[in-house]
């Protein structure tokens, strides 16, 4: 019997038609959310891809659980953003999305993968470290907090090849 803590998650490549899903998930995860148009624009750019995670319920219903948006240019790549709906956080969805993005980028011969993460976001920082990312720098005052305070970002990198 499947654990109640581990949802049944499937992944598929997102298309511009999924922009509303991506925007809704992003809106629930970030203070400054991107619009449907922002996501449609990203997904129309060369080298940009997204994976969307769907939870399959007990009776076969599906619901979007999270996504990762990433870009590759030559042998370099970056995570543009990743978001998971609150109901699916800390249940392996972000890890599954990241592992598949890494697998695809490796297959496409990206040598390195970069990302920025709010320095105080311990769950995300810990996930990235477990996935082999190392801190390579900081960006002071990169994010805006709930109280409008400027928060630093960690710049992290993982070698793929």
Protein Blocks (a to p, Z undefined) as FASTA:
>chain_A
ZZfklccdddddddfklmmmmmmmmmmmpmbdcdfklmmmmmmpghiacdddddddfkop
acdfbdcddddehjbccdfbdcddfklgonommmmmmmmmmmmmmmnopabdcddddfkl
mmlmmmmmmnopacfbdcehkbccfkopacddddddddfZZ
